[in-house]
Amino acid sequence: MSKKAFPLRINADVLAAMQRWADDDLRSVNAQIEYVLRDTLVKHGRVKLVQKVTTEVVDANLPKTS
């Protein structure tokens, strides 16, 4: 996925709130803003959710659990 940089004018109080939220989630403010925008777009049906594929790592020496 390519990304495009652009300037953003944002209210200082909103930016401070985003910074606190980003800190809580261990993200940068930029990543937090992108997360919030993407989440809102998905919730409102503007874009489709692209799921990440995860793989399970299994240790061959450990017994399987049910």
C-alpha positions in Angstrom: 0.0 0.0 0.0 1.5 3.3 -1.0 1.0 6.3 1.3 0.8 10.0 0.5 1.9 12.8 2.8 -0.2 15.9 3.1 -0.4 18.8 5.6 -3.2 18.6 8.1 -4.7 21.6 10.0 -6.1 20.3 13.3 -7.4 22.0 16.4 -4.8 21.9 19.2 -7.2 20.3 21.7 -8.1 17.5 19.2 -4.4 16.9 18.5 -3.7 16.7 22.2 -6.5 14.2 22.6 -5.2 12.1 19.7 -1.7 12.2 21.2 -3.0 10.8 24.5 -5.0 8.1 22.7 -2.0 7.2 20.6 0.2 7.0 23.7 -2.3 4.7 25.3 -2.3 2.4 22.2 1.5 2.7 21.8 1.1 4.3 18.3 2.4 7.5 16.8 -0.2 10.3 16.3 0.0 9.7 12.6 -0.7 6.0 12.9 -3.5 6.7 15.4 -5.2 9.2 13.0 -4.9 6.7 10.1 -6.4 4.0 12.4 -9.3 6.1 13.4 -10.0 7.2 9.8 -9.8 3.7 8.4 -12.0 2.3 11.2 -14.6 5.0 10.6 -14.5 4.4 6.8 -15.1 0.6 7.4 -17.9 1.2 9.9 -19.7 3.5 7.5 -19.3 1.2 4.5 -17.0 3.5 2.6 -14.2 0.9 2.2 -14.0 -2.8 2.7 -12.0 -4.2 5.6 -8.9 -6.0 4.5 -8.1 -8.7 7.0 -4.5 -9.5 7.8 -3.6 -13.2 7.4 -1.9 -14.6 10.4 -0.1 -17.9 10.7 0.1 -20.1 13.7 3.5 -21.3 14.8 3.5 -24.8 16.3 6.3 -26.3 18.2 6.7 -29.9 17.1 8.1 -30.8 20.5 5.0 -29.8 22.4 1.9 -31.9 22.7 -1.2 -30.6 21.0 -3.9 -29.2 23.2 -7.6 -29.5 22.3 
